[in-house]
């Protein structure tokens, strides 16, 4: 169990670094999902399964909406529309 908690802690740290270090929102989403899954797995290991489920659904759902919105704003919908 100790190795699993250590592994989840390392995955959480890698996910947080992935969100913080990537300028592209596409890769930030991958880091966010990794950090969220690892954090909820850590909470499951501590025995608070309801909190982990609520955290996973609310936090991941809300943040993915923000990332989808930022990706939609960053994408160029009409290439060459400004005379390029």
CORURDA-V603263 format. One record per residue. PSI is psi in radians with two decimals (* if undefined). OMEGA is omega in degrees with one decimal (* if undefined). D_LAST is the distance of its C-alpha to the last C-alpha in Angstrom with 2 decimals. Layout:
BEGIN
psi->PSI omega->OMEGA d_last->D_LAST
psi->PSI omega->OMEGA d_last->D_LAST
END
This chain:
BEGIN
psi->-0.58 omega->179.5 d_last->57.56
psi->-0.70 omega->179.2 d_last->56.92
psi->-0.64 omega->178.0 d_last->54.66
psi->-0.76 omega->179.1 d_last->52.65
psi->-0.67 omega->177.4 d_last->52.22
psi->-0.76 omega->178.9 d_last->51.21
psi->-0.76 omega->178.2 d_last->48.67
psi->-0.62 omega->176.2 d_last->47.20
psi->-0.71 omega->177.5 d_last->47.08
psi->-0.73 omega->177.3 d_last->45.20
psi->-0.67 omega->177.5 d_last->42.73
psi->-0.77 omega->179.3 d_last->42.26
psi->-0.71 omega->177.9 d_last->41.62
psi->-0.70 omega->177.8 d_last->39.12
psi->-0.74 omega->177.9 d_last->37.30
psi->-0.74 omega->176.8 d_last->37.22
psi->-0.61 omega->177.5 d_last->35.93
psi->-0.69 omega->177.7 d_last->33.25
psi->-0.73 omega->-174.5 d_last->32.07
psi->-0.48 omega->-171.5 d_last->32.29
psi->-0.16 omega->-177.3 d_last->30.70
psi->2.17 omega->177.2 d_last->27.60
psi->-0.32 omega->-179.3 d_last->24.35
psi->2.27 omega->179.2 d_last->23.01
psi->-0.34 omega->178.5 d_last->24.54
psi->-0.81 omega->179.7 d_last->25.00
psi->-0.44 omega->175.7 d_last->27.58
psi->-0.61 omega->177.9 d_last->28.97
psi->-0.70 omega->179.0 d_last->30.10
psi->-0.77 omega->177.3 d_last->32.03
psi->-0.66 omega->178.8 d_last->33.74
psi->-0.76 omega->179.0 d_last->34.56
psi->-0.74 omega->179.0 d_last->36.17
psi->-0.80 omega->-179.6 d_last->38.12
psi->-0.68 omega->-179.5 d_last->39.37
psi->-0.77 omega->178.8 d_last->40.32
psi->-0.73 omega->179.7 d_last->42.19
psi->-0.73 omega->178.4 d_last->43.97
psi->-0.72 omega->178.1 d_last->44.94
psi->-0.60 omega->174.0 d_last->46.27
psi->-0.65 omega->177.1 d_last->48.10
psi->-0.77 omega->177.7 d_last->49.66
psi->-0.64 omega->175.7 d_last->50.84
psi->-0.68 omega->177.7 d_last->52.25
psi->-0.49 omega->177.2 d_last->54.15
psi->-0.18 omega->175.2 d_last->55.63
psi->0.22 omega->178.7 d_last->56.82
psi->1.30 omega->-172.3 d_last->54.76
psi->-0.64 omega->-179.7 d_last->53.16
psi->-0.74 omega->178.0 d_last->52.53
psi->-0.69 omega->179.4 d_last->50.66
psi->-0.73 omega->179.2 d_last->48.56
psi->-0.78 omega->179.1 d_last->47.71
psi->-0.76 omega->178.4 d_last->46.84
psi->-0.75 omega->-179.3 d_last->44.77
psi->-0.82 omega->-176.5 d_last->42.88
psi->-0.79 omega->-175.9 d_last->42.14
psi->-0.88 omega->-175.3 d_last->41.37
psi->-0.85 omega->-177.9 d_last->39.53
psi->-0.71 omega->178.2 d_last->37.49
psi->-0.81 omega->-179.9 d_last->36.68
psi->-0.76 omega->-177.8 d_last->35.63
psi->-0.57 omega->177.4 d_last->33.54
psi->-0.55 omega->174.4 d_last->31.77
psi->-0.73 omega->178.4 d_last->30.78
psi->-0.74 omega->179.4 d_last->29.27
psi->-0.68 omega->178.0 d_last->27.40
psi->-0.68 omega->177.8 d_last->26.10
psi->-0.74 omega->179.7 d_last->24.89
psi->-0.60 omega->176.3 d_last->23.13
psi->-0.70 omega->178.9 d_last->21.50
psi->-0.61 omega->178.0 d_last->20.36
psi->-0.57 omega->-178.2 d_last->18.84
psi->-0.44 omega->-178.1 d_last->17.22
psi->2.52 omega->177.7 d_last->15.64
psi->1.90 omega->-173.4 d_last->12.23
psi->-0.55 omega->-176.5 d_last->13.58
psi->1.61 omega->-179.1 d_last->10.75
psi->2.29 omega->178.0 d_last->8.00
psi->0.22 omega->-177.3 d_last->4.81
psi->-0.39 omega->-177.4 d_last->7.02
psi->0.39 omega->176.0 d_last->5.71
psi->0.41 omega->179.6 d_last->3.79
psi->* omega->* d_last->0.00
END
